[in-house]
Amino acid sequence: MTWSSFQTGPFSSSGVLGAVVYGPRSRNPHLDRGFPELTVHAVADSADAFTEVWHTDRPIERGTLDGVVHAHDGETLFCAARIDSSDDCAEAVRAAYLTALGLTRTLDHQRIFRMWNFVENINGTNSEGLEVYRDFCRGRARAFHEFGFTDERLPAATGVGALGGGIGFCLLAGRSAHSVTIENSRQVPAYRYPRRYGPSSPSFARATHVAAGSGASIYVSGTASVVGHETLHRGQIAEQCDETLANLEHLLSADNLARHGLRPGRRLEDLRNIKVYVRNRQDLPAVREICAKAFSQAADIAFLNVDLCRSDLLVEIEGIVF
Ligand code: 3EB
């Protein structure tokens, strides 16, 4: 069984499968503390830094391949990588993804159920005038395609901006646990977005349902104010928050889960380890207030002031139902 916690101070390295530091600078992924650690440049002030730690109660094996750090416990694999900043990232993204995908095969944890991608200058443009996020999507789509992934097997994911450090990404994959990808009937699957959003559609599912012991976890992708395939409420932060919450609520509803043969329905209050990505710093107080009302007091909620993959998106929210 694997679970995560948000840590703001020192923590024991025992039973740690992997960790992602949301810090004031980036670092190459490493095993220096005895577990794979990815440090993304995601906060401006070190006082806001925190670490998402993935825990296991099983014995762990660790390693590095071509800069990709990894650890598994025979049930769950964590991999993390970083790609240097460059004008054109698609090829480097393809290569690094292929290394990570190769590891999931070599280490026999082939069911990738969750990924996170942190992209510096995500709304900037590459040497051909293509938005960096769209260039990233190209490399990612090529890697999944070359690796034989069908759309129905894509993981839940987050793709957001970073303040520096090129592109950092990490994944969680299962060996034998049954997992089901979940779409949201309020939203067009991201892998079927029309061409106006870029030459390659984003390669992710809205969520994944992963059997865990006698229960199950639902890993919910970064979710925004997108209905159908369009951004709603341009420039309106409270409305984008409410639409995002409506998307999350519907995604977890009994109706939506039943389309995938899953039950029971879940509620916003069931989400834990929530991350809220907010484009404009001045929107943070309003977003905090809306989130405090919507989510359980038992949930840890981290707020990160970073850019988002569409320039008209102001907020994006992810979480996990354990
Ligand atoms: C959206 O609905 C918002 O490219 O990995 C959300 C989650 C979004 C993941 C990704 C992008 C990604 O399209 C953007």
Boltz pocket constraint, residues with backbone or C-beta under 6 A from the ligand:
constraints:
  - pocket:
      binder: B
      contacts: [[A, 117], [A, 157], [A, 158], [A, 159], [A, 160], [A, 190], [A, 202], [A, 203], [A, 204], [A, 221], [A, 222], [A, 223], [A, 224], [A, 226], [A, 309], [A, 310]]
      max_distance: 6.0
